[in-house]
Amino acid sequence: METGVANHRSIRRSRRLGSAAIWAGLILAGLLFFGPFIILISIALQPPTANLFAFPPEIIPRPPYFDIFPEVLRVFPFWRYVWNSTWVSGMTVLLQVIVVPMAGYGFARKKFPLRQLLFMLVLAAMMIPQQVTLIPLFGVFRKLGLLDNLWALVLPLIVTPFSIFIMRQSFITLPAEFEDAARIDGCSEFGIYWKIMLPLVKPAVATIAVFTFVEQWNALLWPVVLLKSPDSYTLPLGLTTLDSAFYGGWRQSAAGAILGVIPTLLIFVLGQKHFVRGLASGGVKG
């Protein structure tokens, strides 16, 4: 009897130690991920007379200086850059959620010659770094007369290999009985896709929408290459000019970066449930 009680206590102790280790790992991971953002907030809220390079650093400013945000908004054309980024990100998401699900549906549910080979080529395209395509794309858009044009930021990301992969994996998981029943009822092939199959993969559509929005919102390399006029700058590119606008103001740059992160956080919070469901459904079946 005593041996059984001792074993039970040992098991409970092991479980508690395991839970403590898991929580310690999660806290450490959280600090690693959110530590830089906390430091960014700390720098932005430091008073003008604070020494940002003091050691040990003052993580919690006393008192916090919130006037830095109106100062940035007054001097820096923040809202113009926000509008440009919103237009580019929103238009890319809109066009992608129209085009990419159809491509994913074709790869998943339709049989045509060289289907597997073409899909392998799509997956291979995921391995190509963006830097490799900069010069060819620049030449294409120069011939099209789209240099310093926001449309040139939208067009390359209307179709992406990762989004096609997510949509294909989601459509594969759907039973074929849905299509058979719709055909018996006289539904057209496009009607089967639009009315039956597409509504069933809304989480995957939300996933590619969130990924695409965040990718376009944070994009810097391609806008640096393409955009020359300050009126056309997106927010990440505009934030690079804060140093010159405030003559090396670290606090102003940190405040601008915080303001630029807020829209992507809101998008993720609003679409978090669909985002997680879409990732889960996209990895169920190969």
DRENVOSE-609357 format. One record per residue: chain; x, y, z of N, C-alpha, C, O in turn. Coordinates in steps of 0.02 Angstrom, whole numbers, always signed. Example, Ala and Ser with C-alpha at 12.3 -4.5 7.8 and 13.67 -1.06 7.14 Angstrom:
BEGIN
 drenpa n_east n_north   n_up ca_east ca_north  ca_up c_east c_north   c_up o_east o_north   o_up
      A   +660    -284   +390    +615     -225   +390   +660    -165   +390   +712    -166   +423
      A   +642    -112   +354    +684      -53   +357   +645      +2   +394   +670     +57   +402
This chain:
BEGIN
 drenpa n_east n_north   n_up ca_east ca_north  ca_up c_east c_north   c_up o_east o_north   o_up
      A    +42     -61     +0      +0       +0     +0    +43     +63     +0    +33    +110    -38
      A    +94     +61    +45    +138     +120    +50   +177    +129    -15   +190    +186    -37
      A   +195     +72    -47    +232      +76   -110   +189    +109   -164   +215    +150   -203
      A   +124     +92   -167     +79     +123   -216    +71    +197   -205    +70    +236   -253
      A    +65    +218   -141     +60     +290   -126   +123    +327   -146   +120    +382   -174
      A   +181    +296   -132    +245     +327   -151   +251    +334   -226   +275    +385   -252
      A   +229    +282   -262    +232     +287   -335   +186    +341   -361   +202    +378   -408
      A   +126    +347   -330     +79     +399   -351   +108    +468   -339   +101    +513   -382
      A   +140    +477   -281    +171     +542   -267   +228    +557   -316   +238    +613   -337
      A   +266    +505   -332    +322     +514   -380   +296    +534   -448   +326    +576   -482
      A   +240    +504   -469    +211     +521   -534   +187    +593   -534   +198    +630   -582
      A   +153    +613   -479    +129     +682   -474   +186    +731   -474   +183    +784   -506
      A   +241    +713   -438    +299     +758   -436   +330    +764   -506   +351    +819   -526
      A   +334    +709   -543    +362     +710   -610   +319    +753   -657   +345    +791   -698
      A   +253    +748   -649    +209     +788   -691   +217    +863   -676   +217    +904   -721
      A   +224    +878   -611    +233     +948   -593   +299    +976   -620   +302   +1032   -645
      A   +352    +935   -615    +416     +957   -642   +412    +965   -718   +441   +1012   -745
      A   +376    +919   -751    +368     +926   -823   +329    +988   -842   +347   +1023   -889
      A   +275   +1003   -805    +236    +1064   -818   +278   +1126   -806   +274   +1174   -844
      A   +318   +1125   -752    +360    +1183   -737   +412   +1193   -792   +425   +1250   -811
      A   +440   +1139   -818    +489    +1145   -873   +457   +1173   -936   +487   +1214   -971
      A   +395   +1151   -950    +360    +1176  -1009   +346   +1251  -1002   +357   +1289  -1049
      A   +322   +1271   -942    +308    +1342   -931   +372   +1384   -935   +372   +1439   -962
      A   +427   +1357   -908    +490    +1394   -912   +512   +1402   -984   +536   +1455  -1004
      A   +503   +1349  -1024    +520    +1354  -1095   +477   +1403  -1132   +502   +1441  -1173
      A   +412   +1404  -1117    +367    +1452  -1149   +384   +1524  -1130   +382   +1568  -1173
      A   +400   +1535  -1066    +418    +1602  -1045   +482   +1625  -1078   +487   +1682  -1100
      A   +531   +1580  -1082    +594    +1597  -1116   +583   +1613  -1189   +611   +1661  -1216
      A   +542   +1571  -1223    +526    +1584  -1294   +491   +1651  -1302   +504   +1688  -1349
      A   +444   +1666  -1256    +409    +1730  -1259   +456   +1789  -1252   +449   +1839  -1287
      A   +504   +1783  -1205    +552    +1837  -1196   +596   +1846  -1258   +612   +1902  -1278
      A   +615   +1790  -1289    +656    +1794  -1349   +619   +1827  -1406   +648   +1865  -1445
      A   +554   +1811  -1412    +515    +1839  -1467   +494   +1911  -1454   +497   +1953  -1499
      A   +472   +1925  -1393    +444    +1990  -1377   +495   +2038  -1346   +481   +2097  -1338
      A   +554   +2011  -1328    +605    +2054  -1298   +623   +2114  -1341   +623   +2170  -1316
      A   +640   +2103  -1406    +656    +2162  -1448   +600   +2212  -1453   +612   +2273  -1455
      A   +537   +2188  -1455    +481    +2235  -1459   +474   +2275  -1394   +458   +2334  -1396
      A   +486   +2242  -1337    +483    +2277  -1273   +537   +2331  -1270   +525   +2386  -1246
      A   +597   +2314  -1294    +651    +2364  -1296   +633   +2421  -1342   +649   +2479  -1328
      A   +600   +2406  -1398    +579    +2458  -1445   +530   +2506  -1412   +536   +2567  -1419
      A   +482   +2479  -1375    +434    +2522  -1339   +470   +2564  -1287   +456   +2623  -1278
      A   +518   +2533  -1252    +555    +2569  -1201   +594   +2628  -1231   +595   +2682  -1202
      A   +626   +2617  -1289    +663    +2671  -1321   +616   +2728  -1341   +632   +2786  -1333
      A   +558   +2710  -1369    +511    +2761  -1392   +484   +2804  -1335   +472   +2863  -1344
      A   +475   +2774  -1276    +444    +2810  -1220   +495   +2845  -1175   +475   +2875  -1125
      A   +559   +2841  -1191    +609    +2876  -1151   +601   +2951  -1159   +587   +2975  -1214
      A   +609   +2990  -1106    +606    +3063  -1112   +663   +3090  -1154   +714   +3056  -1161
      A   +657   +3150  -1181    +709    +3177  -1226   +777   +3182  -1193   +828   +3178  -1228
      A   +780   +3191  -1127    +845    +3199  -1093   +876   +3132  -1073   +931   +3132  -1046
      A   +843   +3076  -1087    +868    +3011  -1065   +928   +2990  -1107   +933   +3006  -1166
      A   +973   +2953  -1075   +1030    +2925  -1109  +1012   +2854  -1132  +1008   +2808  -1092
      A  +1000   +2846  -1197    +978    +2782  -1223  +1031   +2728  -1218  +1016   +2669  -1224
      A  +1094   +2748  -1209   +1149    +2700  -1207  +1175   +2688  -1136  +1229   +2661  -1127
      A  +1136   +2709  -1087   +1157    +2699  -1018  +1156   +2625  -1000  +1116   +2586  -1027
      A  +1200   +2605   -954   +1201    +2536   -931  +1203   +2535   -855  +1245   +2568   -824
      A  +1157   +2497   -824   +1105    +2455   -855  +1049   +2498   -885  +1035   +2552   -859
      A  +1018   +2474   -939    +965    +2514   -971   +903   +2519   -927   +888   +2474   -888
      A   +868   +2574   -935    +805    +2585   -898   +748   +2559   -942   +726   +2594   -988
      A   +724   +2498   -928    +672    +2467   -970   +606   +2504   -962   +570   +2514  -1012
      A   +589   +2524   -901    +526    +2559   -889   +541   +2632   -877   +566   +2650   -823
      A   +528   +2676   -926    +544    +2747   -917   +503   +2778   -861   +445   +2761   -851
      A   +534   +2823   -824    +500    +2859   -771   +513   +2934   -779   +569   +2957   -767
      A   +461   +2972   -800    +395    +2949   -824   +399   +2933   -899   +444   +2957   -933
      A   +352   +2894   -925    +351    +2880   -997   +333   +2943  -1036   +291   +2982  -1015
      A   +364   +2951  -1093    +355    +3011  -1135   +313   +2992  -1196   +339   +2968  -1246
      A   +246   +3003  -1190    +201    +2984  -1244   +195   +3037  -1298   +165   +3024  -1351
      A   +223   +3096  -1287    +217    +3149  -1337   +257   +3134  -1401   +251   +3170  -1451
      A   +298   +3082  -1398    +339    +3066  -1456   +295   +3044  -1516   +313   +3057  -1573
      A   +238   +3012  -1501    +195    +2988  -1556   +162   +3046  -1593   +163   +3046  -1655
      A   +131   +3095  -1559    +106    +3154  -1597   +161   +3191  -1633   +149   +3219  -1687
      A   +221   +3192  -1606    +276    +3226  -1639   +293   +3193  -1705   +304   +3226  -1756
      A   +295   +3126  -1704    +309    +3089  -1766   +254   +3100  -1817   +267   +3111  -1876
      A   +191   +3098  -1795    +135    +3106  -1841   +131   +3177  -1869   +106   +3187  -1924
      A   +157   +3226  -1832    +154    +3295  -1855   +207   +3310  -1907   +194   +3345  -1955
      A   +267   +3283  -1899    +323    +3298  -1943   +328   +3248  -2001   +347   +3267  -2056
      A   +312   +3186  -1987    +322    +3132  -2035   +256   +3118  -2071   +205   +3112  -2039
      A   +257   +3112  -2139    +194    +3098  -2177   +171   +3027  -2167   +166   +2988  -2214
      A   +156   +3010  -2105    +141    +2941  -2086    +79   +2915  -2121    +79   +2859  -2147
      A    +26   +2955  -2123     -38    +2931  -2150    -35   +2920  -2225    -69   +2876  -2252
      A     +5   +2959  -2260     +14    +2948  -2332    +46   +2880  -2344    +25   +2842  -2389
      A    +98   +2864  -2305    +131    +2799  -2313    +86   +2742  -2291    +88   +2688  -2321
      A    +46   +2753  -2239      -1    +2702  -2218    -52   +2688  -2273    -69   +2630  -2286
      A    -76   +2741  -2306    -123    +2730  -2360    -91   +2691  -2417   -123   +2646  -2445
      A    -30   +2708  -2436      +4    +2672  -2489    +12   +2598  -2471     -2   +2554  -2512
      A    +34   +2583  -2410     +42    +2514  -2389    -25   +2478  -2385    -30   +2420  -2403
      A    -76   +2513  -2362    -143    +2482  -2358   -169   +2466  -2427   -197   +2412  -2437
      A   -159   +2511  -2474    -183    +2498  -2542   -146   +2439  -2573   -176   +2395  -2603
      A    -79   +2439  -2567     -40    +2385  -2596    -58   +2318  -2563    -70   +2269  -2598
      A    -61   +2316  -2497     -75    +2253  -2462   -146   +2230  -2476   -158   +2171  -2489
      A   -194   +2276  -2472    -264    +2258  -2483   -277   +2234  -2554   -313   +2186  -2564
      A   -249   +2268  -2604    -259    +2248  -2674   -226   +2181  -2687   -254   +2140  -2724
      A   -168   +2169  -2659    -135    +2104  -2668   -176   +2048  -2638   -185   +1995  -2669
      A   -202   +2059  -2577    -244    +2008  -2545   -307   +1995  -2586   -326   +1938  -2596
      A   -339   +2048  -2609    -401    +2040  -2648   -390   +1999  -2710   -427   +1952  -2724
      A   -338   +2015  -2749    -325    +1979  -2811   -301   +1908  -2797   -318   +1861  -2834
      A   -262   +1899  -2743    -237    +1832  -2729   -293   +1785  -2707   -293   +1727  -2727
      A   -339   +1808  -2666    -392    +1763  -2643   -442   +1748  -2699   -484   +1704  -2692
      A   -438   +1784  -2755    -479    +1768  -2813   -443   +1716  -2857   -474   +1669  -2881
      A   -378   +1726  -2868    -341    +1685  -2916   -314   +1620  -2885   -323   +1567  -2913
      A   -283   +1625  -2827    -247    +1568  -2798   -292   +1510  -2780   -274   +1452  -2794
      A   -351   +1521  -2750    -394    +1462  -2736   -413   +1423  -2799   -420   +1362  -2796
      A   -422   +1457  -2855    -437    +1421  -2916   -378   +1377  -2938   -387   +1321  -2961
      A   -317   +1403  -2930    -258    +1363  -2946   -252   +1303  -2899   -237   +1248  -2922
      A   -262   +1315  -2835    -259    +1260  -2788   -313   +1208  -2800   -301   +1148  -2792
      A   -372   +1230  -2819    -427    +1183  -2835   -410   +1141  -2896   -424   +1081  -2897
      A   -380   +1172  -2946    -361    +1134  -3006   -310   +1081  -2991   -315   +1025  -3015
      A   -258   +1098  -2951    -207    +1049  -2934   -234    +994  -2890   -210    +937  -2893
      A   -284   +1009  -2849    -309     +959  -2801   -364    +915  -2829   -365    +855  -2814
      A   -409    +943  -2870    -470     +906  -2888   -475    +889  -2962   -519    +850  -2981
      A   -433    +917  -3004    -438     +905  -3075   -379    +864  -3100   -322    +873  -3077
      A   -392    +820  -3147    -339     +780  -3177   -324    +806  -3246   -368    +810  -3289
      A   -262    +824  -3258    -241     +849  -3323   -169    +828  -3334   -134    +812  -3286
      A   -145    +828  -3396     -77     +805  -3410    -24    +846  -3373    -29    +907  -3367
      A    +25    +811  -3348     +83     +841  -3314    +63    +879  -3250    +98    +925  -3230
      A     +8    +859  -3219     -14     +894  -3159    +38    +891  -3103    +56    +942  -3074
      A    +64    +830  -3090    +113     +822  -3036   +177    +859  -3051   +208    +889  -3007
      A   +198    +857  -3114    +260     +892  -3133   +252    +967  -3123   +297   +1000  -3096
      A   +196    +994  -3145    +185    +1066  -3136   +182   +1085  -3063   +207   +1138  -3043
      A   +152   +1042  -3022    +149    +1058  -2951   +219   +1054  -2920   +235   +1094  -2875
      A   +260   +1008  -2942    +329    +1005  -2918   +368   +1068  -2937   +410   +1091  -2899
      A   +353   +1094  -2996    +386    +1157  -3016   +363   +1215  -2972   +402   +1259  -2956
      A   +299   +1214  -2953    +274    +1265  -2908   +310   +1262  -2841   +331   +1313  -2813
      A   +318   +1201  -2815    +353    +1192  -2751   +427   +1212  -2758   +456   +1241  -2712
      A   +457   +1197  -2816    +527    +1216  -2826   +535   +1291  -2827   +587   +1317  -2806
      A   +484   +1327  -2850    +488    +1400  -2851   +492   +1430  -2781   +516   +1485  -2773
      A   +468   +1392  -2730    +473    +1416  -2661   +545   +1420  -2638   +560   +1456  -2590
      A   +589   +1383  -2670    +659    +1382  -2650   +701   +1438  -2680   +759   +1446  -2662
      A   +672   +1476  -2726    +709    +1529  -2760   +708   +1592  -2717   +654   +1618  -2703
      A   +766   +1618  -2696    +767    +1680  -2656   +740   +1739  -2695   +747   +1742  -2756
      A   +710   +1786  -2659    +683    +1845  -2692   +737   +1886  -2727   +725   +1916  -2780
      A   +797   +1886  -2698    +850    +1926  -2728   +867   +1904  -2799   +889   +1944  -2840
      A   +858   +1839  -2813    +874    +1813  -2879   +829   +1843  -2933   +851   +1852  -2990
      A   +767   +1858  -2915    +718    +1882  -2964   +715   +1958  -2969   +676   +1984  -3009
      A   +754   +1994  -2930    +749    +2067  -2929   +765   +2097  -2997   +727   +2137  -3023
      A   +822   +2078  -3026    +844    +2109  -3089   +796   +2091  -3146   +776   +2136  -3183
      A   +776   +2027  -3155    +727    +2013  -3209   +661   +2050  -3200   +634   +2077  -3248
      A   +635   +2052  -3138    +572    +2088  -3127   +580   +2163  -3140   +535   +2195  -3167
      A   +636   +2190  -3119    +648    +2262  -3131   +647   +2276  -3206   +618   +2326  -3228
      A   +680   +2233  -3245    +680    +2243  -3317   +611   +2238  -3347   +593   +2276  -3392
      A   +571   +2190  -3323    +502    +2182  -3349   +461   +2243  -3335   +427   +2269  -3380
      A   +462   +2268  -3273    +420    +2325  -3255   +445   +2390  -3286   +407   +2436  -3296
      A   +510   +2394  -3300    +535    +2453  -3335   +508   +2455  -3406   +488   +2508  -3430
      A   +506   +2397  -3440    +478    +2395  -3507   +403   +2408  -3507   +376   +2435  -3555
      A   +370   +2389  -3453    +298    +2401  -3448   +281   +2472  -3427   +223   +2492  -3426
      A   +333   +2511  -3409    +321    +2580  -3387   +291   +2584  -3318   +255   +2632  -3303
      A   +305   +2535  -3275    +276    +2534  -3208   +326   +2550  -3153   +312   +2538  -3095
      A   +383   +2577  -3170    +430    +2599  -3119   +400   +2656  -3079   +366   +2699  -3106
      A   +413   +2655  -3014    +384    +2705  -2968   +308   +2703  -2969   +275   +2755  -2963
      A   +280   +2643  -2977    +208    +2633  -2980   +190   +2578  -2930   +222   +2526  -2928
      A   +139   +2591  -2890    +120    +2543  -2838    +95   +2477  -2867    +98   +2425  -2834
      A    +70   +2478  -2929     +48    +2415  -2960   +105   +2365  -2967    +94   +2305  -2966
      A   +166   +2390  -2976    +223    +2345  -2982   +238   +2308  -2918   +271   +2256  -2919
      A   +214   +2333  -2861    +220    +2296  -2798   +166   +2243  -2791   +176   +2194  -2755
      A   +110   +2253  -2825     +54    +2207  -2818    +61   +2147  -2864    +52   +2090  -2842
      A    +78   +2159  -2926     +76    +2106  -2977   +120   +2045  -2962    +97   +1989  -2973
      A   +181   +2053  -2936    +222    +1992  -2925   +194   +1946  -2871   +213   +1887  -2869
      A   +151   +1971  -2827    +127    +1930  -2771    +54   +1909  -2778    +24   +1884  -2731
      A    +25   +1919  -2837     -44    +1895  -2846    -46   +1820  -2841    -94   +1792  -2813
      A     +4   +1786  -2867      +9    +1713  -2863    +76   +1696  -2832   +129   +1716  -2857
      A    +75   +1659  -2776    +136    +1637  -2743   +134   +1562  -2732    +81   +1534  -2720
      A   +191   +1528  -2737    +193    +1455  -2728   +166   +1433  -2660   +131   +1382  -2655
      A   +183   +1469  -2608    +161    +1450  -2540    +85   +1451  -2535    +55   +1406  -2506
      A    +53   +1502  -2563     -20    +1507  -2559    -53   +1452  -2600   -103   +1424  -2578
      A    -25   +1436  -2658     -52    +1381  -2698    -47   +1315  -2659    -94   +1275  -2659
      A     +9   +1305  -2626     +19    +1244  -2586    -33   +1238  -2531    -63   +1185  -2521
      A    -44   +1293  -2494     -94    +1293  -2440   -163   +1276  -2467   -199   +1236  -2437
      A   -182   +1307  -2523    -250    +1296  -2549   -256   +1225  -2576   -308   +1193  -2566
      A   -205   +1199  -2610    -209    +1130  -2635   -218   +1081  -2578   -260   +1037  -2582
      A   -178   +1088  -2525    -184    +1043  -2469   -253   +1046  -2436   -278    +995  -2413
      A   -283   +1104  -2435    -350    +1110  -2404   -403   +1078  -2448   -447   +1044  -2422
      A   -399   +1088  -2514    -449    +1058  -2559   -443    +981  -2560   -493    +947  -2569
      A   -382    +955  -2551    -372     +883  -2553   -411    +849  -2496   -434    +792  -2505
      A   -417    +882  -2440    -449     +851  -2381   -525    +845  -2388   -556    +810  -2348
      A   -555    +877  -2438    -628     +876  -2444   -650    +811  -2478   -619    +790  -2527
      A   -703    +780  -2454    -728     +717  -2485   -754    +729  -2555   -783    +781  -2570
      A   -744    +680  -2599    -768     +685  -2668   -844    +682  -2672   -873    +702  -2723
      A   -877    +658  -2619    -950     +652  -2620   -984    +720  -2629  -1038    +724  -2657
      A   -952    +774  -2604    -981     +840  -2612   -988    +858  -2687  -1040    +882  -2708
      A   -935    +845  -2725    -936     +860  -2797   -987    +815  -2832  -1024    +838  -2875
      A   -988    +750  -2815   -1034     +704  -2848  -1107    +723  -2836  -1148    +721  -2882
      A  -1122    +742  -2775   -1191     +762  -2760  -1210    +825  -2797  -1267    +832  -2821
      A  -1163    +872  -2803   -1178     +934  -2839  -1188    +921  -2913  -1231    +952  -2944
      A  -1149    +876  -2943   -1158     +859  -3014  -1225    +826  -3026  -1259    +840  -3076
      A  -1245    +782  -2980   -1311     +750  -2987  -1367    +801  -2986  -1418    +794  -3020
      A  -1358    +854  -2946   -1408     +907  -2942  -1405    +955  -3001  -1444   +1003  -3005
      A  -1358    +944  -3047   -1353     +985  -3107  -1310   +1047  -3100  -1316   +1093  -3140
      A  -1267   +1049  -3050   -1224    +1107  -3040  -1167   +1106  -3091  -1139   +1053  -3106
      A  -1149   +1164  -3116   -1093    +1169  -3164  -1027   +1160  -3128  -1025   +1162  -3066
      A   -973   +1150  -3166    -908    +1141  -3136   -886   +1202  -3096   -860   +1196  -3041
      A   -897   +1261  -3125    -880    +1322  -3087   -925   +1331  -3027   -903   +1354  -2975
      A   -988   +1312  -3034   -1034    +1316  -2978  -1013   +1270  -2921  -1020   +1288  -2862
      A   -988   +1210  -2939    -963    +1164  -2887   -906   +1198  -2848   -904   +1195  -2787
      A   -860   +1229  -2885    -804    +1262  -2853   -827   +1321  -2810   -807   +1328  -2752
      A   -869   +1364  -2839    -887    +1427  -2807   -937   +1418  -2750   -931   +1451  -2698
      A   -986   +1375  -2760   -1040    +1369  -2711  -1030   +1314  -2660  -1056   +1317  -2604
      A   -992   +1262  -2679    -986    +1203  -2635   -917   +1199  -2603   -911   +1197  -2542
      A   -865   +1199  -2644    -797    +1185  -2620   -764   +1245  -2587   -734   +1239  -2533
      A   -769   +1303  -2619    -734    +1362  -2591   -758   +1381  -2521   -717   +1396  -2479
      A   -824   +1381  -2507    -845    +1398  -2438   -817   +1350  -2386   -812   +1369  -2327
      A   -800   +1289  -2405    -775    +1240  -2356   -702   +1252  -2338   -678   +1223  -2289
      A   -667   +1292  -2376    -596    +1305  -2362   -585   +1378  -2343   -531   +1405  -2355
      A   -634   +1410  -2314    -626    +1480  -2293   -568   +1490  -2245   -533   +1540  -2251
      A   -556   +1444  -2196    -497    +1454  -2153   -431   +1458  -2193   -388   +1497  -2176
      A   -424   +1417  -2244    -363    +1419  -2285   -359   +1485  -2323   -304   +1514  -2330
      A   -415   +1509  -2348    -416    +1574  -2382   -395   +1629  -2334   -357   +1674  -2352
      A   -421   +1626  -2272    -402    +1676  -2222   -327   +1671  -2207   -295   +1722  -2195
      A   -300   +1611  -2207    -229    +1602  -2194   -186   +1636  -2246   -140   +1673  -2229
      A   -200   +1623  -2310    -159    +1655  -2362   -170   +1730  -2363   -125   +1768  -2381
      A   -230   +1753  -2343    -243    +1825  -2340   -200   +1858  -2287   -171   +1911  -2298
      A   -196   +1827  -2228    -155    +1855  -2174    -81   +1854  -2192    -46   +1904  -2183
      A    -58   +1797  -2218     +12    +1793  -2239    +29   +1846  -2291    +80   +1880  -2286
      A    -14   +1853  -2341      +0    +1900  -2395     -1   +1971  -2370    +42   +2011  -2389
      A    -50   +1988  -2328     -54    +2056  -2302     +8   +2074  -2262    +38   +2127  -2272
      A    +29   +2029  -2217     +88    +2043  -2176   +150   +2048  -2219   +193   +2091  -2208
      A   +157   +2003  -2268    +216    +2004  -2311   +220   +2069  -2351   +274   +2099  -2356
      A   +164   +2091  -2379    +165    +2153  -2417   +174   +2214  -2372   +208   +2261  -2390
      A   +143   +2212  -2313    +148    +2270  -2268   +221   +2280  -2245   +243   +2337  -2238
      A   +257   +2226  -2235    +326    +2230  -2209   +378   +2230  -2265   +438   +2234  -2250
      A   +357   +2225  -2328    +405    +2221  -2383   +448   +2284  -2387   +422   +2340  -2382
      A   +512   +2275  -2396    +557    +2332  -2402   +603   +2328  -2463   +615   +2378  -2496
      A   +628   +2267  -2478    +678    +2260  -2531   +651   +2282  -2599   +683   +2322  -2633
      A   +593   +2255  -2619    +566    +2272  -2685   +545   +2345  -2689   +558   +2377  -2740
      A   +512   +2375  -2638    +498    +2447  -2641   +561   +2490  -2646   +560   +2541  -2680
      A   +615   +2470  -2612    +677    +2509  -2617   +702   +2510  -2689   +726   +2561  -2713
      A   +697   +2453  -2723    +721    +2448  -2792   +676   +2487  -2839   +701   +2518  -2887
      A   +612   +2486  -2827    +564    +2511  -2876   +542   +2583  -2866   +538   +2621  -2914
      A   +529   +2603  -2805    +498    +2668  -2791   +551   +2722  -2782   +599   +2713  -2745
      A   +541   +2777  -2816    +587    +2833  -2813   +555   +2896  -2783   +588   +2935  -2749
      A   +491   +2906  -2797    +457    +2966  -2773   +434   +2956  -2701   +403   +2906  -2686
      A   +449   +3004  -2657    +427    +2997  -2587   +351   +2990  -2580   +327   +2960  -2532
      A   +313   +3019  -2627    +240    +3013  -2623   +217   +2941  -2634   +161   +2924  -2615
      A   +259   +2900  -2664    +240    +2830  -2677   +267   +2782  -2625   +254   +2722  -2630
      A   +304   +2807  -2576    +335    +2762  -2527   +282   +2724  -2488   +229   +2750  -2470
      A   +297   +2660  -2475    +258    +2622  -2427   +285   +2636  -2357   +337   +2669  -2350
      A   +250   +2612  -2307    +269    +2629  -2238   +339   +2605  -2219   +377   +2644  -2192
      A   +358   +2541  -2233    +426    +2521  -2214   +480   +2563  -2248   +530   +2580  -2217
      A   +469   +2580  -2312    +517    +2622  -2346   +517   +2693  -2318   +569   +2724  -2311
      A   +458   +2718  -2301    +454    +2785  -2272   +487   +2788  -2203   +516   +2840  -2186
      A   +482   +2735  -2165    +513    +2735  -2098   +589   +2740  -2102   +620   +2763  -2054
      A   +618   +2719  -2157    +691    +2725  -2164   +713   +2798  -2169   +772   +2812  -2161
      A   +666   +2844  -2183    +684    +2915  -2189   +677   +2952  -2122   +692   +3011  -2118
      A   +654   +2917  -2070    +645    +2951  -2005   +711   +2976  -1977   +713   +3029  -1946
      A   +764   +2938  -1986    +829    +2960  -1959   +850   +3027  -1987   +873   +3071  -1951
      A   +840   +3035  -2054    +859    +3099  -2084   +810   +3154  -2066   +830   +3212  -2059
      A   +745   +3137  -2058    +696    +3188  -2041   +707   +3216  -1971   +695   +3275  -1960
      A   +731   +3174  -1925    +742    +3197  -1856   +816   +3197  -1839   +834   +3199  -1780
      A   +859   +3196  -1889    +931    +3200  -1879   +956   +3146  -1830   +987   +3161  -1779
      A   +942   +3084  -1847    +966    +3028  -1807   +927   +3016  -1744   +955   +2994  -1694
      A   +861   +3029  -1746    +820    +3020  -1686   +803   +2947  -1675   +761   +2919  -1712
      A   +833   +2916  -1626    +819    +2846  -1611   +748   +2839  -1584   +712   +2791  -1602
      A   +728   +2884  -1542    +661    +2880  -1512   +607   +2887  -1565   +558   +2851  -1564
      A   +615   +2934  -1611    +566    +2944  -1665   +562   +2882  -1710   +508   +2862  -1731
      A   +620   +2852  -1726    +620    +2792  -1768   +584   +2735  -1733   +547   +2697  -1764
      A   +595   +2728  -1667    +561    +2675  -1629   +486   +2688  -1627   +447   +2641  -1634
      A   +465   +2750  -1617    +394    +2766  -1615   +361   +2752  -1683   +306   +2726  -1685
      A   +395   +2770  -1738    +367    +2756  -1804   +361   +2681  -1817   +312   +2659  -1846
      A   +411   +2642  -1794    +407    +2570  -1803   +349   +2540  -1764   +316   +2494  -1789
      A   +337   +2565  -1704    +280    +2540  -1664   +214   +2556  -1699   +170   +2513  -1702
      A   +207   +2616  -1724    +146    +2634  -1760   +136   +2591  -1822    +80   +2574  -1840
      A   +191   +2573  -1855    +186    +2532  -1914   +167   +2460  -1901   +141   +2425  -1945
      A   +181   +2436  -1840    +165    +2366  -1822    +91   +2357  -1805    +64   +2302  -1813
      A    +58   +2410  -1782     -10    +2404  -1757    -59   +2374  -1808    -96   +2329  -1789
      A    -60   +2395  -1872    -108    +2365  -1919    -99   +2290  -1928   -148   +2254  -1932
      A    -37   +2266  -1931     -27    +2194  -1939    -49   +2155  -1878    -74   +2100  -1884
      A    -40   +2184  -1819     -64    +2151  -1758   -140   +2147  -1758   -168   +2096  -1739
      A   -173   +2200  -1780    -246    +2199  -1783   -271   +2147  -1832   -319   +2111  -1818
      A   -239   +2142  -1890    -258    +2092  -1940   -251   +2022  -1912   -294   +1980  -1923
      A   -196   +2009  -1877    -185    +1942  -1850   -235   +1926  -1795   -261   +1871  -1792
      A   -249   +1975  -1752    -296    +1963  -1697   -366   +1949  -1725   -400   +1904  -1701
      A   -387   +1986  -1776    -453    +1977  -1804   -459   +1911  -1841   -513   +1880  -1842
      A   -405   +1888  -1873    -408    +1827  -1912   -372   +1768  -1881   -357   +1719  -1915
      A   -358   +1772  -1815    -318    +1720  -1782   -351   +1651  -1785   -318   +1602  -1800
      A   -416   +1649  -1771    -450    +1584  -1770   -447   +1551  -1839   -431   +1492  -1844
      A   -464   +1588  -1892    -461    +1560  -1959   -390   +1544  -1979   -377   +1496  -2016
      A   -343   +1585  -1956    -273    +1575  -1974   -247   +1508  -1948   -216   +1470  -1986
      A   -261   +1492  -1885    -238    +1429  -1856   -274   +1370  -1888   -242   +1319  -1903
      A   -339   +1376  -1899    -376    +1322  -1931   -352   +1309  -2002   -348   +1252  -2024
      A   -334   +1363  -2037    -311    +1355  -2106   -243   +1320  -2108   -231   +1278  -2152
      A   -198   +1337  -2063    -134    +1302  -2060   -142   +1228  -2044   -108   +1186  -2072
      A   -188   +1214  -1997    -200    +1144  -1979   -229   +1104  -2036   -207   +1048  -2050
      A   -278   +1133  -2070    -309    +1097  -2126   -262   +1090  -2185   -269   +1043  -2224
      A   -214   +1136  -2192    -168    +1133  -2248   -114   +1081  -2241    -79   +1066  -2289
      A   -107   +1052  -2181     -54    +1002  -2172    -80    +933  -2156    -43    +891  -2132
      A   -145    +921  -2169    -173     +857  -2150   -154    +802  -2198   -138    +747  -2176
      A   -155    +817  -2263    -147     +764  -2313   -102    +788  -2369   -105    +847  -2388
      A    -60    +745  -2395     -15     +764  -2449    -40    +744  -2516     -7    +757  -2567
